[in-house]
């Protein structure tokens, strides 16, 4: 008589080794920002005995850094879609989409992928068609709180499963028509020890042209309107009245060229507020860990942050966060415990929160220490990798359903 069936883990324990399952990750751009940092961390921490990560993306920084963590990259041009009603641009998108889909399909076949995991909505527009043609499960990693226009939303709804980086994003997706059972919330994670090891110990104030006595408030963010750089600037006159040594450092740039006039308008606003000498436009710097280590507060005034990766980066360095009570940020930063949260679009409230921390070093230290403990407990990249691998197993081996 046949004995009971062995589970997969029992089979592996008895020497029935399954070859690693190849997952093809698709990213639509070569630049590395928060979404790409999260992807690199995930790929680096997958159990390589169970899963084999391969990347498809345009040539550039992301492919290079993937190689540094042992992930091979299939490089290909992938057009980045922008919201537009320009008929010529729309025609170009329509012509480029089949080519990108074809290249991803070829890459999936070449590496023997069994899952295609896209790292953005744009990437999923290409990946969903390739996955459908190959009859492979498609996973869409949703990292935004922006509505998708038709037909992008229709294509993204075709994902077998959707990963939301916060409950705020999951709720937003349900409002967009994706049923909640298809959406899995998996927070971003960080290797706190590795991030802390990137701090060189250099006082970044000298490189920014600041005095050693400057009390730095760092806002690391791309130059896009919803990040609300203007609120950071508008808080400064009030904050300077409380702490004249306060200095605001804006570290970031318009990485994709979508908002070319934004920096100029912000510089003009700083001049109008007569704070130009109190603000540093640091650009896109590669030494964010040193900037964070030098700062006393990390500022996130966004009007709706989907998650807020810079928050866990700051917390990993023991820095308190001042942010907004909007989007996914309240899920990351506990108000009064690991940072201070205010209403969005409220510069005076930001000034009050920052002044409170600058004038109470003991409170700032306690919040920073609690933030570090929270990162270790809740936003550990190993936890993220394990949750993602569990999702992969569920997609490949769905539970049996019996009909009566």
MARKOL-999673 format. One line per 8 residues: their letters; for each residue x negated, y negated, z of C-alpha. Coordinates in nm, 2 decimals, always signed. Layout:
N
A = X/Y/Z  ... $
This chain:
404
XXXXXXXX = +0.00/+0.00/+0.00  -0.12/-0.35/-0.08  -0.25/-0.55/+0.21  -0.16/-0.92/+0.27  -0.29/-1.17/+0.02  -0.60/-1.36/+0.13  -0.59/-1.74/+0.15  -0.83/-1.94/-0.07 $
XXXXXXXX = -1.05/-2.02/+0.24  -1.06/-1.65/+0.33  -1.16/-1.56/-0.02  -1.45/-1.82/-0.02  -1.56/-1.68/+0.32  -1.58/-1.33/+0.17  -1.80/-1.45/-0.11  -1.55/-1.51/-0.38 $
XXXXXXXX = -1.70/-1.85/-0.48  -1.50/-2.07/-0.71  -1.70/-2.29/-0.95  -1.66/-2.66/-0.87  -1.36/-2.83/-1.03  -1.47/-3.12/-1.25  -1.29/-3.45/-1.20  -1.32/-3.71/-1.46 $
XXXXXXXX = -1.30/-4.06/-1.31  -1.21/-4.34/-1.55  -1.30/-4.71/-1.49  -1.22/-4.98/-1.74  -1.51/-5.21/-1.68  -1.88/-5.20/-1.61  -1.89/-5.47/-1.34  -1.90/-5.36/-0.98 $
XXXXXXXX = -1.66/-5.52/-0.74  -1.45/-5.39/-0.45  -1.27/-5.12/-0.65  -1.59/-4.99/-0.80  -1.77/-4.99/-0.47  -1.49/-4.77/-0.33  -1.51/-4.54/-0.63  -1.89/-4.50/-0.60 $
XXXXXXXX = -1.85/-4.42/-0.23  -1.58/-4.16/-0.30  -1.78/-3.99/-0.57  -2.09/-3.98/-0.36  -1.91/-3.81/-0.07  -1.71/-3.54/-0.25  -1.80/-3.18/-0.16  -2.00/-3.08/-0.46 $
XXXXXXXX = -1.95/-2.71/-0.39  -1.58/-2.77/-0.46  -1.56/-3.07/-0.69  -1.79/-3.20/-0.96  -1.75/-3.58/-1.03  -1.80/-3.72/-1.38  -1.75/-4.08/-1.47  -1.62/-4.24/-1.79 $
XXXXXXXX = -1.67/-4.62/-1.82  -1.83/-4.89/-2.04  -2.21/-4.90/-2.03  -2.36/-5.13/-1.75  -2.40/-5.16/-1.38  -2.14/-4.91/-1.27  -2.28/-4.63/-1.49  -2.63/-4.70/-1.36 $
XXXXXXXX = -2.52/-4.69/-1.00  -2.32/-4.37/-1.06  -2.64/-4.21/-1.18  -2.81/-4.31/-0.85  -2.56/-4.10/-0.66  -2.59/-3.81/-0.89  -2.28/-3.87/-1.10  -2.32/-3.84/-1.48 $
XXXXXXXX = -2.15/-4.10/-1.69  -1.99/-4.09/-2.03  -2.03/-4.45/-2.15  -1.78/-4.59/-2.40  -1.63/-4.93/-2.48  -1.29/-4.97/-2.32  -1.10/-5.29/-2.39  -0.99/-5.48/-2.08 $
XXXXXXXX = -0.62/-5.58/-2.12  -0.51/-5.92/-2.01  -0.16/-6.06/-1.97  -0.08/-6.25/-2.29  +0.18/-6.32/-2.55  -0.08/-6.40/-2.81  +0.03/-6.18/-3.11  -0.33/-6.15/-3.24 $
XXXXXXXX = -0.46/-6.03/-2.90  -0.16/-5.80/-2.85  -0.24/-5.65/-3.20  -0.60/-5.60/-3.09  -0.49/-5.42/-2.78  -0.26/-5.19/-2.98  -0.54/-5.10/-3.21  -0.80/-5.05/-2.94 $
XXXXXXXX = -0.58/-4.83/-2.71  -0.58/-4.51/-2.93  -0.96/-4.53/-2.97  -1.02/-4.56/-2.59  -0.77/-4.27/-2.53  -0.95/-4.06/-2.78  -1.29/-4.13/-2.63  -1.17/-4.03/-2.28 $
XXXXXXXX = -1.01/-3.71/-2.42  -1.35/-3.62/-2.58  -1.53/-3.69/-2.25  -1.28/-3.47/-2.06  -1.32/-3.18/-2.30  -1.70/-3.22/-2.30  -1.73/-3.20/-1.92  -1.45/-2.94/-1.87 $
XXXXXXXX = -1.24/-3.17/-1.66  -0.94/-3.03/-1.48  -0.82/-3.36/-1.33  -0.84/-3.71/-1.47  -0.85/-3.98/-1.20  -0.82/-4.34/-1.31  -0.95/-4.62/-1.09  -0.71/-4.90/-1.20 $
XXXXXXXX = -0.39/-4.96/-1.39  -0.59/-5.05/-1.71  -0.80/-4.74/-1.68  -0.48/-4.53/-1.64  -0.33/-4.68/-1.96  -0.61/-4.50/-2.15  -0.64/-4.19/-1.92  -0.27/-4.10/-1.90 $
XXXXXXXX = -0.26/-4.05/-2.28  -0.57/-3.84/-2.27  -0.44/-3.63/-1.98  -0.11/-3.57/-2.15  -0.28/-3.46/-2.47  -0.50/-3.21/-2.28  -0.22/-3.11/-2.04  -0.43/-3.21/-1.74 $
XXXXXXXX = -0.30/-3.37/-1.42  -0.34/-3.75/-1.41  -0.40/-3.94/-1.09  -0.37/-4.32/-1.09  -0.55/-4.51/-0.81  -0.34/-4.82/-0.75  -0.54/-5.11/-0.60  -0.32/-5.41/-0.68 $
XXXXXXXX = -0.01/-5.60/-0.57  +0.07/-5.74/-0.91  +0.37/-5.63/-1.12  +0.28/-5.45/-1.44  +0.45/-5.56/-1.76  +0.62/-5.32/-2.00  +0.49/-5.09/-2.15  +0.21/-5.06/-1.89 $
XXXXXXXX = +0.45/-4.98/-1.61  +0.61/-4.71/-1.81  +0.27/-4.55/-1.88  +0.16/-4.57/-1.52  +0.48/-4.40/-1.41  +0.37/-4.10/-1.60  +0.10/-4.03/-1.34  +0.14/-3.69/-1.17 $
XXXXXXXX = +0.03/-3.86/-0.84  -0.05/-4.21/-0.74  -0.30/-4.31/-0.47  -0.21/-4.64/-0.29  -0.49/-4.81/-0.10  -0.25/-4.93/+0.17  +0.11/-4.89/+0.29  +0.17/-5.24/+0.14 $
XXXXXXXX = +0.07/-5.11/-0.20  +0.28/-4.80/-0.15  +0.59/-5.01/-0.06  +0.52/-5.23/-0.36  +0.50/-4.93/-0.60  +0.83/-4.80/-0.46  +0.99/-5.14/-0.55  +0.84/-5.09/-0.90 $
XXXXXXXX = +1.03/-4.77/-0.94  +0.78/-4.50/-0.84  +0.94/-4.25/-0.60  +0.76/-4.24/-0.27  +0.69/-3.86/-0.27  +0.46/-3.91/-0.58  +0.26/-4.18/-0.39  -0.01/-4.09/-0.14 $
XXXXXXXX = -0.16/-4.36/+0.08  -0.53/-4.32/+0.12  -0.72/-4.61/+0.26  -1.06/-4.71/+0.13  -1.36/-4.61/+0.34  -1.72/-4.70/+0.40  -2.04/-4.53/+0.51  -2.10/-4.77/+0.80 $
XXXXXXXX = -2.46/-4.64/+0.87  -2.56/-4.69/+0.50  -2.40/-5.03/+0.49  -2.58/-5.14/+0.81  -2.91/-5.00/+0.67  -2.88/-5.25/+0.37  -2.93/-5.54/+0.61  -3.30/-5.64/+0.57 $
XXXXXXXX = -3.30/-5.87/+0.87  -3.37/-6.18/+0.66  -3.19/-6.49/+0.78  -2.99/-6.58/+0.47  -2.95/-6.95/+0.58  -3.29/-7.05/+0.45  -3.21/-6.91/+0.10  -2.88/-7.11/+0.11 $
XXXXXXXX = -3.05/-7.43/+0.20  -2.89/-7.43/+0.54  -3.05/-7.53/+0.87  -3.13/-7.25/+1.13  -2.86/-7.41/+1.35  -2.58/-7.37/+1.09  -2.29/-7.16/+1.20  -2.19/-6.97/+0.89 $
XXXXXXXX = -1.84/-6.87/+0.79  -1.86/-6.64/+0.49  -1.59/-6.59/+0.23  -1.71/-6.31/-0.01  -1.45/-6.30/-0.29  -1.41/-6.32/-0.66  -1.30/-6.66/-0.80  -0.94/-6.58/-0.87 $
XXXXXXXX = -0.65/-6.79/-0.76  -0.48/-6.54/-0.52  -0.80/-6.53/-0.30  -0.70/-6.89/-0.20  -1.05/-7.05/-0.18  -0.88/-7.39/-0.16  -0.74/-7.30/+0.18  -1.09/-7.22/+0.30 $
XXXXXXXX = -1.20/-7.57/+0.19  -0.89/-7.75/+0.33  -0.95/-7.60/+0.67  -1.31/-7.74/+0.70  -1.23/-8.11/+0.80  -1.03/-7.98/+1.10  -1.29/-7.72/+1.19  -1.58/-7.96/+1.16 $
XXXXXXXX = -1.41/-8.18/+1.42  -1.43/-7.89/+1.66  -1.77/-7.76/+1.55  -1.99/-8.00/+1.34  -2.24/-7.72/+1.28  -1.99/-7.51/+1.09  -2.08/-7.43/+0.73  -1.86/-7.25/+0.47 $
XXXXXXXX = -2.04/-7.01/+0.23  -1.84/-6.90/-0.08  -2.01/-6.59/-0.22  -1.86/-6.48/-0.55  -1.79/-6.58/-0.91  -1.54/-6.55/-1.19  -1.67/-6.20/-1.29  -1.44/-6.15/-1.58 $
XXXXXXXX = -1.42/-6.50/-1.71  -1.04/-6.53/-1.66  -1.05/-6.84/-1.45  -1.33/-7.05/-1.59  -1.21/-7.38/-1.45  -1.15/-7.26/-1.09  -1.50/-7.32/-0.95  -1.52/-7.67/-1.10 $
XXXXXXXX = -1.18/-7.75/-0.94  -1.30/-7.62/-0.61  -1.61/-7.83/-0.62  -1.40/-8.13/-0.70  -1.17/-8.05/-0.40  -1.48/-8.03/-0.17  -1.59/-8.37/-0.29  -1.24/-8.51/-0.24 $
XXXXXXXX = -1.24/-8.37/+0.12  -1.59/-8.52/+0.17  -1.73/-8.18/+0.27  -1.96/-8.10/-0.03  -2.26/-8.10/+0.20  -2.09/-7.85/+0.44  -2.00/-7.60/+0.17  -2.23/-7.36/-0.02 $
XXXXXXXX = -2.13/-7.21/-0.35  -2.35/-6.91/-0.34  -2.25/-6.74/-0.66  -2.24/-6.36/-0.70  -2.52/-6.25/-0.48  -2.65/-5.90/-0.44  -2.74/-5.93/-0.07  -2.39/-5.95/+0.08 $
XXXXXXXX = -2.50/-5.74/+0.38  -2.76/-6.01/+0.47  -2.51/-6.29/+0.42  -2.26/-6.10/+0.65  -2.53/-6.04/+0.91  -2.62/-6.41/+0.92  -2.25/-6.52/+0.94  -2.05/-6.55/+1.25 $
XXXXXXXX = -1.71/-6.50/+1.08  -1.60/-6.34/+0.76  -1.30/-6.52/+0.62  -1.03/-6.36/+0.40  -0.75/-6.62/+0.33  -0.59/-6.43/+0.04  -0.22/-6.47/-0.01  -0.18/-6.09/-0.05 $
XXXXXXXX = -0.48/-5.86/-0.02  -0.40/-5.51/-0.14  -0.65/-5.37/+0.11  -0.94/-5.59/+0.19  -1.27/-5.40/+0.15  -1.48/-5.69/+0.27  -1.29/-5.66/+0.60  -1.42/-5.31/+0.67 $
XXXXXXXX = -1.77/-5.42/+0.54  -1.76/-5.71/+0.80  -1.63/-5.48/+1.07  -1.90/-5.23/+1.00  -2.16/-5.50/+1.08  -1.97/-5.60/+1.40  -1.84/-5.92/+1.25  -1.49/-6.06/+1.34 $
XXXXXXXX = -1.26/-6.12/+1.06  -1.02/-6.42/+1.02  -0.76/-6.34/+0.76  -0.40/-6.36/+0.66  -0.10/-6.17/+0.78  -0.01/-6.06/+0.42  -0.05/-5.75/+0.20  -0.25/-5.47/+0.33 $
XXXXXXXX = -0.49/-5.67/+0.55  -0.29/-5.63/+0.87  -0.33/-5.25/+0.83  -0.71/-5.30/+0.84  -0.76/-5.59/+1.08  -0.57/-5.57/+1.41  -0.48/-5.92/+1.52  -0.64/-6.01/+1.85 $
XXXXXXXX = -0.83/-5.68/+1.86  -1.07/-5.67/+1.56  -1.00/-6.02/+1.42  -0.75/-6.30/+1.40  -0.47/-6.32/+1.15  -0.27/-6.62/+1.04  +0.01/-6.69/+0.80  -0.10/-6.72/+0.43 $
XXXXXXXX = -0.15/-7.05/+0.27  -0.20/-7.22/+0.61  -0.54/-7.40/+0.62  -0.48/-7.56/+0.96  -0.41/-7.22/+1.12  -0.73/-7.08/+0.96  -0.92/-7.37/+1.11  -0.77/-7.31/+1.46 $
XXXXXXXX = -0.86/-6.94/+1.44  -1.22/-7.00/+1.32  -1.27/-7.27/+1.59  -1.14/-7.03/+1.85  -1.42/-6.78/+1.76  -1.69/-7.04/+1.72  -1.62/-7.19/+2.06  -1.58/-6.85/+2.23 $
XXXXXXXX = -1.88/-6.63/+2.15  -1.77/-6.37/+2.40  -1.44/-6.32/+2.22  -1.61/-6.31/+1.88  -1.85/-6.04/+2.01  -1.57/-5.83/+2.16  -1.36/-5.85/+1.83  -1.67/-5.75/+1.63 $
XXXXXXXX = -1.75/-5.45/+1.85  -1.39/-5.33/+1.84  -1.40/-5.37/+1.46  -1.70/-5.15/+1.43  -1.54/-4.88/+1.64  -1.22/-4.90/+1.43  -1.42/-4.86/+1.11  -1.59/-4.54/+1.24 $
XXXXXXXX = -1.26/-4.40/+1.36  -1.02/-4.50/+1.07  -1.21/-4.61/+0.76  -1.49/-4.35/+0.75  -1.57/-4.25/+0.39  -1.59/-3.88/+0.48  -1.22/-3.90/+0.59  -1.13/-4.06/+0.26 $
XXXXXXXX = -1.32/-3.79/+0.06  -1.14/-3.52/+0.25  -0.79/-3.67/+0.20  -0.87/-3.71/-0.17  -0.98/-3.35/-0.20  -0.67/-3.23/-0.03  -0.47/-3.43/-0.29  -0.66/-3.27/-0.57 $
XXXXXXXX = -0.58/-2.92/-0.43  -0.21/-3.01/-0.41  -0.21/-3.13/-0.77  -0.38/-2.82/-0.90  -0.20/-2.57/-0.67  +0.15/-2.71/-0.60  +0.36/-2.52/-0.35  +0.59/-2.25/-0.49 $
XXXX = +0.96/-2.35/-0.51  +1.22/-2.08/-0.51  +1.56/-2.12/-0.66  +1.87/-1.96/-0.51 $
